[in-house]
Amino acid sequence: MEDLQTSEAWRIFRIQAELIDGIETLNYVGPAVSLFGSSRTGPGDPYYKAAVEVAQGLADNGFSVITGGGPGIMEAGNRGAKEGKGQSIGLNIHLPREQHPNDFQDLSLHFRYFFVRKLMFVKYAMAYVIFPGGFGTMDELFESLTLMQTNKIRRFPVVLFGRDYWSGLVAWMRDKMLGDGNIDEKDFDLFAIVDDPLDVVRIIESFRERMQLDVVELSRRMTDQTP
């Protein structure tokens, strides 16, 4: 029992080390977008090609691209960021079946704990782009919606790519979640669904412009209130 307690205590230091490493490494990244999707999506898949195009468009507009660092859609996001001459960031995770980092990362971090890694995704991104995926992708989607719905984080764009993939889920949410009173109609404003990579870039760029205008307006108000 004592050995177990000692092991649990030391785990706190490992968690702390991951937090410090992530914060110190990512704190000066600048405007970034987190991109999610299945690790099983191959280069010949239309969604892979669309993810490359989305990431390249974001990079061309001055955004860094953050992914989970693995294969599939993650690889596509890192590849597109490099092709767009933007910063390509991978937040890799240690798994029982080892995830191999893709070859398109300029900056690569490695995490043992999912929750620390997830914190980095949401802390250093000003938008999420979510491609078709499995349980991990759904986890990232619904966690971001929950945090915004409960006002634990600021609202930012959550863009679902692929209407054909997401429309069934959204229909179920309307029929069951909304129908049973478990969410509100306004909660559907927390995300958008698109099929065109250009629309992804437009949504996120428009959000950045609004943020910049808000900063200018806040600065003006503070100046006007100065004695």
Secondary structure, DSSP 8 states (H G I E B T S, - for coil): -HHHHHHHHHHHHHHHHHHHHHHHHHTT--SEEEEE--TT--TTSHHHHHHHHHHHHHHHTT-EEEE-SSSTHHHHHHHHHHHTTS-EEEEEE--SS-----S--SEEEEES-HHHHHHHHHHS-S-EEE-S--HHHHHHHHHHHHHHHTTSS----EEEE-HHHHHHHHHHIIIIIITTTSS-GGGGGG-EEES-HHHHHHHHHHHHHHHHHHHHHHHHHHHHH--
